[in-house]
């Protein structure tokens, strides 16, 4: 939930953070994506900051901890941009950054 409204993917350009391939925006594609996730996957999040730069536009910054039943937890930072369209909020863009990997140098 975001701002009290369900979030739906609005565009096939929305990208999956797991493998950087376009995520589906239809019900079947979304169901297939979630079915491919590890059993027992959980996400705990903390909203760090939100901004409303314009009507119908919200930016958010979150810490997210993913836990698994068969591997160590994964901490990420999430930046998200959602827009209002009709009666709902839609993800326009998101960026996920892993916290356990520093900058890579050549």
N, C-alpha and C positions, 0 to 999 in steps of 0.2 A: 504494500500500500504506500502511496505517496500522496500527501495532501488530501487524504480521505477518499481518493479515487483509485480504482484498479489501474494498474499500468499494463498496457498492451504494446506489443511491438508494432510500430507503424510502417516500417519500411524494410524491404529486403536488404537494404544497405546496412542495417544494424548488424554488428559483428559479434560473433561468439568469442569470448575471452579465452576459451580453451584451445581452440585450434585456428583461430583467425580466418575462418571460412564464413561466408554469409549465412546467418541464421534465418530460418524460415519465419515468415510472419503469419502463416496459416495455422489452424489448429493442429493438423496432422504433423507438420514440421516441428512445432513447439513440443508436442507430445513425444516425438521421436528424440528430440534433443534431451529432454528431461529423463527419458527412459535410458539414455546412454550414460547418465551420470552414475557414479559409484553408489551402491547401496549404503545407507547410513550417512550420506553426505549432509552436513548441517552448516548453516552460515549464521553467525552472530555478528550484528553490525552495531556501530555507534555513529550517529550523525555528528560530524564535527562542525559543519557549517552549512547554512543554506543562504542563497541570495535570490532575489527576484529582480532581475535587471529590466524586465518589461512585463506588461500584463500577459498572462498566459505562458510565462516562461520561468522555470525554476532551475537553478544550478545547485547541486549538492556535492558535498565532499564527505566521504565516510571511511572509516576503518572497518574492514570485514575480516573475520577469522573463520576460515573453512576448517571443519573437523571431519575426519574420516574414521572408519572402523578399522582400517588396515594400513594406515600410514600416518606420519606425523602431520600436525596441523599446518595450514598454510595461511599466512597473514598477507593481506593485500590492502592497498589504498584504492578507493573507487571515486572517480569523478563522474557525475551524471548530469545530463541536461534533459529535462522533460518539458514538453509543450502541451498546452490544452488544445484539444480539438473536439468540438461538439460537447458531449457529456463526459469525456474522459481525459486522462493524461497519458501521453505516449512518450516512450523513450526515443529521443532524437539522436543521442550520442552517449556513449560511455567509454571510459578509459580505465583499465585496470593495471596497476603497477605492483609487482611483487616486492615485498620488503626484505626478503632474505637474499637478494642479489644486488650487489653494488654495481656501480658503473663499470662497463666493460671497456678496456683499453686495448688498442691494437698493439 
